[in-house]
């Protein structure tokens, strides 16, 4: 394959894969944040 074809394949992969990666990353971050707040709430309830 020539360089122009490889560049087009790379660009297409970035356009298709990056939004999915951002969505996945945001979902993982939200789940981690929710778990941390749940753990903090449970610790607070146990201490009372």
C-alpha positions as CSV (number, residue, x, y, z in Angstrom):
1,X,0.0,0.0,0.0
2,X,1.1,3.5,-0.6
3,X,1.4,6.2,2.0
4,X,-1.7,8.1,0.9
5,X,-3.8,5.0,1.3
6,X,-2.4,4.3,4.8
7,X,-3.0,7.9,5.8
8,X,-6.7,7.6,4.7
9,X,-7.1,4.3,6.6
10,X,-5.6,5.9,9.7
11,X,-7.9,8.9,9.5
12,X,-10.9,6.7,9.0
13,X,-9.9,4.6,12.0
14,X,-9.4,7.7,14.2
15,X,-12.8,9.2,13.2
16,X,-14.6,5.9,13.8
17,X,-12.8,4.7,17.0
18,X,-12.2,7.9,19.0
19,X,-15.8,8.8,19.7
20,X,-16.4,5.3,20.9
21,X,-13.3,5.6,23.2
22,X,-14.6,8.9,24.6
23,X,-18.0,7.4,25.3
24,X,-16.4,4.3,27.0
25,X,-14.1,6.5,29.0
26,X,-16.9,8.8,30.1
27,X,-18.9,5.7,31.2
28,X,-16.1,4.3,33.2
29,X,-15.4,7.6,34.9
30,X,-19.0,8.0,35.8
31,X,-19.2,4.5,37.2
32,X,-16.1,5.1,39.3
33,X,-17.4,8.5,40.6
34,X,-20.8,6.9,41.5
35,X,-19.0,4.0,43.4
36,X,-16.8,6.5,45.3
37,X,-19.8,8.5,46.4
38,X,-21.7,5.4,47.4
39,X,-18.7,4.2,49.4
40,X,-18.4,7.6,51.1
41,X,-22.1,7.5,51.9
42,X,-21.9,4.0,53.4
43,X,-18.9,5.0,55.5
44,X,-20.7,8.0,56.8
45,X,-23.8,5.9,57.6
46,X,-21.6,3.4,59.5
47,X,-20.0,6.1,61.6
48,X,-23.3,7.5,62.8
